[in-house]
């Protein structure tokens, strides 16, 4: 069995809450994928603080639909044009972008750049990530709608997460997938400290996020290959524990009530996922 001590001594610190609360030094680019947005309050929080907002092709349709709804309800509306008029970029082969969405986002007061990339050997998601990394080098990326919907699409997003996070030090920036129910990101081989609670992070003026946005459920998934993991701060901690598809796997584990930081050592890259606390505050 491979020992956990064979991994790097470098420890990666994760502070996703600081990004959600717009702390200095935790800027991010927001990418919207073409899947229904299940938690609009969370999207609005991130939308208001993102350094740039990019829609991957049909992701613009999702934003357009939400914007139309905001005009009808007038809830939390900041401008007469709607909550999401300030989309910055739409990129892709544009086969999914509706004429209605294109017209809206390219007509004042909207001021969105539409980029047609006809490359059929890369996905619209890939094109959006390449654009962000070219225009905002080293910037972290938050992807909304990254998981959920069809199983094959969800697996494709995980496949791309591995493709986009090749640097062992996250030199190109970290990437986070947000669905309506969870936050997921890739832990490279080595040691990690994930700050799951930051009660002193400061009050949020937003509707959805806070210093404790996460529920208790955690998964550590060896998507690409078997790994050996050690954990600290979970209800069912493990030490030098082999994990693989078809064997043992740490899913539906629990963050302990007293845990602020979950520590994980892994010999290979693994997916870390943690549930979001529902808007009503339950676990």
C-alpha positions, 0 to 999 in steps of 0.5 A: 500500500502506498503511504500518505507520507510519500506526498509533497510537504507543501500544504495548500490553503483553501478559503472559498468563503473569503471569495464568496464574501469578496475579501481582498486578494480573493478575486475571481472570474464567474463563468455561467454554463448552459444549465438552469440556475437553481439558486438565484440568490447565490448567483446574485451574491457572486454576480455582484462581486465577480471581477468579470462575468462570462457566459459559455454560449447558451449560458447567456440564455440562462442569464437572460431568462433570469433577467427577464424574471427580475424585470417582472418581479422587480425584486432586489432590482438595482437597475431598470434594465434588470439584475444581470444586464452587466454580463461582460462576455459571451463566448463559444461556437454560439450554436446555443445562443438565442437571437433574443439573448444576443440582441439584449446583451449587445444593445445598450445599456448592456455592453457585452462582447460576443466572441465566436469561436468555431473550434469544434475540438473544444467545448464552450466551457473550454473556450470560456476558461481559456478566455479568462486565463488569457485575459485574467492570468492566474485568476481563480474561476467560479463556475455556476451550473457546473454539475447537475442535469444529465449524467454525461454532461456532469462527468464531462465537467469533472473531466474538464476540471482535471484538464484545467487543474494540471499545475500541482501549485494551482499556478493558473488559478483555482477552479470551483464548481457551484451547483444549487446544492454543493461546492466542488473542487480538485485537490492535487496530490499533497496536503490541503487545509480547507477552511469550511467555517470562518465565523470572523470573516465579516458580515455579508450584505448579500442575501445568501452567503455568510461566514458559515455557508456550508452544510455538514456533508462532504465527499472525497472522490478519486475520479481519475485513479486510486488514491490513499487519503488521510483526513482530520476534522470529519466525523469518520476520519481515516488514515492511510486509507485506500480509495477507488471506484469499485472499492472504498470511497468517502461519501456522505461524510460529515464535518464535525460541528466544532471543525473550522478547517478540514485537513486532507492528505492525498497521494493522487488528485481527488475531487472534494465536494461539500454541501451548501447550507440551504437558504433556510439554514438547515443542514 
